[in-house]
Amino acid sequence: MNESQIYDVVVVGGGPSGAVAASDLARQGHKVMLLDRAGRIKPCGGAIPPACIDEFAIPDELIVAKITCARMVSPGGKEVDMPISGGFVGMVDRATFDEYLRERAAATGATRRTGMFSRITRGDDDKSVDNHVALNKLATVHYESTDAHGVKTASSVQTRLVIGADGAASVVALQEVKGADRAPYVYAYHEIVRAPKSGEGKFDATRCDVYYQGPVSPDFYGWVFPHGDTVSVGMGTAQKGFSIRNATGLLRDSAGLSGTETIRREGAPIPMKPLKSWDNGRDVVLAGDAAGVVAPASGEGIYYAMYGGRLAADAAHEFLATGNVKALAMARKRFMKAHGRVFWILGIMQKFWYSSDKRRERFVSICRDKDVQELTWQAYMYKKLVRAKPMAHIRIFFKDLAHLTGLVKPS
């Protein structure tokens, strides 16, 4: 089946990144199609900071829990609480949250289609001339849809531009963007379980627990994140052959959740480094996990995906107005200018502090420091490195140095 309508943009992937891109472009008057697979819920802790809630107008009814503290658990079992002063981190259920964003895109004017992307073809494969393309040159997006009876239909649609927001190991990226096959990943797995009453055992509905323990994850961490009526219990690792289900079972035992009802199980790769290129120099630009924008060390992805989707939409809008393919590269340049330094710092942290349980013991000990807690929450919640308190940064530097050299024992 071929649609006769020509779209300005086809967005492949209806997660937070793709949905935001589709909404923004439709709001600007472009003809947009949002193509998404059916029935998939991404495994995710579901945390969104105030910056995300404010910038993307997330309604309060989508916030299923408000977190006011994080508890860090060391390899030796020491617990360090990091309270949030005067704020909270919102928790969302990805099934409801993602569908809301897709529906918002449709209400703004985007056309929704359900199907599995397969490939892009072009009638004319000539390279662009002088960094410009004729905007009447079209790409054909091929996808496969399945009806209620399980009958599959091959479909296609023509477009001037494709935004690949189809997640980690993006098919769009692998086919169209050089270097996409070399992205590093952590494999994440979680189990959604029925939440006990707050205060029952170790569970606190207003606290996220983070486990830095080798048996739970040899190179990342495990988490217990409240979601209102449910809890996300999971872990991540880049180590092949590590038993993620056994590790999650161990985590559930440690958190006192082994006897709770399991509602569903989900797993997926999570990228740990932004790709060096997010576009093909012609008619494709990437966003979200497809571009690799998940924060190292923390694994945070929702805010960065949505921000990346907005930048991809901005780049697409400029490209459609001018035909200048250099506009597509601006999505990555703008993202890295805003967040590249934070990603670099977090990458160093993950590589060093997560490399052994001995170092993770020290890392959790550092988290007890009030300066560390304040600056960490400020940077996380508002997505800006805090420069207003230089003395706090200096104190943290020397404290970190003392831990690195072993002058301070883990407390």
N, C-alpha and C positions, 0 to 999 in steps of 0.2 A: 504494500500500500504506500503510495507516494502522496504527500500533501502538496497541494498546488500553491499554498501560501509560502512566501519567502520571508524568513525571519531575519532580523538584524543580528540576533544572538541566540544560540542554543546553549543553555547551561546544562551540562551533564553532571548530575549529582544533586540531590535535594536535601543534603544536610545543612547545617547552619551556614556554611560558606556559600554554597550554591543558592540557597534560598535568599540570603541577603543580596547577593549579586543580582538575582532575578528581580527582586523587589525594587532595588535602586534603579536598574535600567528601565523597568516598566514605568516607574514613576517619572523618569525623564522622557517618556514618550516613545521608547523603542519597542518594536515587536519582539517579544521574548518567548521562547519555549523553555520550560523547565522539565527536564527528563530525569526520572528517578526510578530506581528499582523498587519493587514492591516487597513489603513485609520484613525489611531488615532494620534492626535496631543496633546501633553501634555500641559496643561495650565502652563504658565511660563512667568516671566517677561522678560527673554531672555538676561540677562546681563552676559557678560564674561569679566574678567579682563585681563590686558596685560600678566600676567603669563600664562593664558590659551591659548591665541593667540600664544605666543612664544613656549610653551612646546609642543603644539599639531599641530603646523604649520597650523593655520587657515588662509586661504587666505582672502585678504582684501575685495574681492567681496561679501563675506558672511556677512560682517559687514554692517547692514542696517542703523545704526545711531551711531554717536560717541558722548558720553555724557561727558561733561566737568564740570558739576555741579549737585549737589543734593540739592533739597529744602525740608526741614523738616517742616511740618505744625503741630502745636501743637493743643491740644484740644480747646484752646481759640482762635485759628485762627492765632497765631503768626507764622511768616515765617522766617526760618533761612536758608540761603544759605551756602552750603559747596562746594566751588569751588575746582576743581582738578588742582593742579599746575604742568604744564609741562607734562600732559598726558591725557588719556581718558579711559572711560569704553566702550567696544564695545557692541552693541546690535544686536542680531540675531533673525531671524524668525525661530521658531523651526521646522516648516514644511520643509523649505529649508535646514536648518542646519543639522537636523537629517538625511535627505535623502542623503545629501552630505557625511556624515560620513559612512553611510551604503554602498554607492557606492564606497567609498575609500577602505572599507574593502573587497568588492568584487574584486576590481581592484588589491588588494594585494594578492588575492588568496582564500578568504573565499567563501563558497557556500551559497548563499542566498535562504531561503525558507520563504514563507508567510503562517502563520498558527497560531492557538491558542494552546498553550501548555496545556496538560491535566494532565500527570503524568509521573513518572519514575518507571520502574519495573526492577527487577534483577532476573536472573536465579539462583543465588547463594547468599543468604543473610547472609553468614558467616561473622562474624566480622573480621576486619583486625588483623593480627598477628604481634606483636612486632612493631606496628606503620607502617607496610608496607602492601601493597596490591600487588597482582600479576597484572601486567599491561595488561594481557590478559583477566582479568575479566571485563565484559562489562555491562553497564547499557543500558536499552532501553528507549528512550525518545518517548512518544506518543503525537501526536498533531493532530489537525483537520484543514484541509484546505478547502476553499470554492472556487469553480471556478466562472467564469464570469456569469454563469446561476444560481448561488445560490446553486449548488449541493455540499453537504458537503462530504468530504472523510476522513476517519480515516487513519492516516499514522504513521509510526514509523521508528526510526533510531537507530543504536547502536553506543555507544560512550564510551570512557574511562573516560571522565570527563564532568561534566555539570557546566557551569557558569550561575547562576541565576541573570539576570540583567533585570528582568521583572517588575521593578517599585515598588512603595509603595504597600503594601498588596500583595507582591509577592506570587504567587501560589507555585513557587519552594521553597521559604523560608518557607512558612506555612507547606508544606508537608515534608520538609527535615531537617530543622534547628530548634533546640530546642530554645524556647523563642521568636520566630518570631511573635507569636500571641499576644505578650504583648507590642509591639512597640507603643509609643505615636505619635499621628498625629495632624496636623493642616489641616483643609480642605481649599483648595485654589480654588478660582473661579475668572475668569476674562472674560471680553468682549473685543474682538478685534474690534476697531472702526476706521472709516476713519479719518485720521489726518487732522486737519485744517492747515492753513498756519502758519509757525513759527512766533510768535509775535502777532498772532491773539488771542485776549482775554488773558487768562492766559497761553496759550500753548507756550512752547519753545522746539523746536526740538532737542536741545542739553542739556536738563535738565531733570532729573528724579525727580518727586515729590512724597514724601512719607508722608502719612497722619496718624498721631498718634491720632486718635479721636474715642472715644467710640462708637458713632453711626455708624461709618464705620467698626470698628472692636473692640470688647470689650477686646481682649487679644493679638492682633497681630498688623497689620497695613494695610492700603490701599495704592495702588500705581497707578501712571500714568507714564508709561514708553514709550517713543517714539520708533517707529520701522520703521522709514522712512515714507512710505506712510500710515502706520497705527499706532495705539496707543493701548497698552495693559492697560486696566483699570480694576483693580481687588483688592481683599482683601483676607485675610485668618483669620480663627478662629478655635479654638478647642471647642467652646461652642456649644453644641447641641441645636437645635431649633432656633438658630439665623438666621434671614432671610438674606441670602447672596445676593440675587438678589435685595432686597430693599436697602441694604447697598451699593451695587455697583451703584444703581441708584442715591442714595444720593451723592456718590462720584463723579459721572459724573456731577451732578448738580453743586457741589462745584468747579469742575475743568473747568466748562464751556463747557462740552462735551455732554450735554443731547440731543442736537439736531443733533449730528453727526450720520452718518449711522453705524449701527451695522453689522459687517461682520460675526462673529461667536461667540458662547458662549462655554466655556469649564470649567470643574471643575474636581478636583481630590484631593485625600489625599496627604499630604506631610509629611514625617517622620521628627521628631524633635530630634531624639537621635540615635546614632549608636547602632546597636544590639550588645549584649555581645558576640555573636559568629556569625561568617560569614561562617562556614563550617559544614559539617555533620561528619567530621572525617573519611570520606571514599572516596567520589567521587563527591562532590558538594561544590562549593564556591560561595559566593554572591558578588555582586558589585552594586554601585550606590544607588538609592533609595531603592532597595531591602535590602541593608545592613544598610540603615538608615543614609546615609551620606549627609544630608542637614544641613547647618549651622543654629543653633538656632539664634533667634533674627532677623537675616537678611533674612533667607529663601533661601540663595544662594545655588544652587545645581549643576549647569552645570560643573563648574571646578572640584568640589569634586567628581562628578560622573565619569568624565573622568580620573581623577587621580586614583580613586578606580578601574576603569576598567583596567588601566595599571598595578596596583598592583595585581589584580586578574590574569591577563595574566602572570605576572612574577611567581606567586605562581603555576599556572597551568604548566608552562614550567618546573619548578623545580620538581614538582610532576611527570610529565610524564618522566622525565629523571631518577628519582630515585625510584619512587613508595612509597616514604615516605609521609604518610598522614600529618605529621607535617608541611610540606611545605605549605599546604592549609591555616593553621592558620597564616602564615606570612603576608598575605594580610592585615588582620586587625591590626596586631602588627605594621607593617610599617606605615599604615595610622595613627594610633593613636599616634605614635611617632612623626610624622610630624605635625599633626593637632589637636591632642587630647586636648592640652592646650587651643588652640583658641576656640574649641567647648565648653570646660568647662566654659571659661570666658563668652562666648556669652549666654550660658544656664543660668548662674547667672543673666546676664543683662536682659534677657527676663523675667525671673521669677520675678525679682524685679521691673524693670522700667515699664513693660507693665501691671502691676497688677491693675492700676487705672489711671484715667485721671489726677489726681493731680500729681502723680509721672511722668506721661508722659509729663506733662507741664514742669517739672523740667528737664527731660531728653532732651527735645528739646532745652531748655535754655543752657544746658551744651554743646550742639553741636555748639553753637556760638563761643566757645573758639578755638583759632587758634592752640594751642597745640593738642587739641582733634582732630581737623580736619586733621592736618598733619599726626598724627600717625594713625588715622583711615584709611585714604586713602593709606598710605604706607602698612599697614597690609592687607588691602583688595586687592590692586592691585598686590602685589608681594607675598602674602601668607606667610609672615614671620612676627613674632612679632618683632617690632623694638626695639633693645636693644642699639643702638648706641647713644641714647640721654637720659641718665638716669635722668637728671634734668627735662626734659619734663615729664617723667613718674611720678616723685615726685610731680611736680606742679599739674598734673592731679589728683593724689591721694588725695591731700589736697583739691582741688576744689570739687571733688566728695564727699568727707567727709563733706564739708560745705553744699552742697546741700542735702545730706542725713539727716543731723541734723537740716536742716531748717535755718541755719545761713545766707544763701543766698536766696533771693527771686528770682523766675523766672523772667528773663528779657525779 
